[in-house]
């Protein structure tokens, strides 16, 4: 069983989870929104692509296809940006832990 810190009464796993949430609040919700909007954009792009391919209502389908592709690209960009921020934050935390252990 993990040791409980008497000062904050949390085990190290809970404390690490809370620190991660403080560093990036609502990260899970943001990623869920990225996935949901990206999937919606992908479905829309699929539909508008086949409308353009079939030659039906090209005047309205082509701008809608471009919009859907743009939404998918934006969600991919935001997802990758979030992952890079998370990885960079973990590297900073590791560096700080190493510096503290050297000081002791």
CORLINWO-V595174 format. One record per residue. N is the residue number from 0. RES is the residue in one small letter. D_LAST is the distance of its C-alpha to the last C-alpha in Angstrom with 1 decimal. Layout:
n=[N/N]
res=[RES/RES]
d_last=[D_LAST/D_LAST]
This chain:
n=[0/1/2/3/4/5/6/7/8/9/10/11/12/13/14/15/16/17/18/19/20/21/22/23/24/25/26/27/28/29/30/31/32/33/34/35/36/37/38/39/40/41/42/43/44/45/46/47/48/49/50/51/52/53/54/55/56/57/58/59/60/61/62/63/64/65/66/67/68/69/70/71/72/73/74/75/76/77/78/79/80/81/82/83/84/85/86/87/88/89/90/91/92/93/94/95/96/97/98/99/100/101/102/103]
res=[x/x/x/x/x/x/x/x/x/x/x/x/x/x/x/x/x/x/x/x/x/x/x/x/x/x/x/x/x/x/x/x/x/x/x/x/x/x/x/x/x/x/x/x/x/x/x/x/x/x/x/x/x/x/x/x/x/x/x/x/x/x/x/x/x/x/x/x/x/x/x/x/x/x/x/x/x/x/x/x/x/x/x/x/x/x/x/x/x/x/x/x/x/x/x/x/x/x/x/x/x/x/x/x]
d_last=[25.7/22.4/20.5/21.2/18.8/20.7/19.8/21.5/23.5/23.0/22.0/19.4/22.4/24.2/21.3/20.9/24.6/24.8/22.2/24.2/27.4/26.1/25.2/28.6/31.1/34.2/33.2/35.1/38.1/38.1/38.0/40.8/42.9/42.3/43.6/46.5/47.6/47.2/49.3/51.9/52.1/52.5/55.3/57.0/56.7/58.2/61.1/61.8/61.6/64.3/66.4/66.3/67.0/70.0/71.2/71.3/70.6/68.9/69.0/66.7/64.8/63.5/61.6/60.3/59.1/57.3/55.7/54.5/53.1/51.3/49.8/48.5/47.1/45.3/43.8/42.6/41.1/39.3/38.1/36.6/35.1/33.4/32.0/30.7/29.0/27.4/26.3/24.9/23.0/21.4/20.4/18.7/16.8/15.7/14.6/12.6/10.9/10.1/8.9/6.5/5.3/5.5/3.8/0.0]
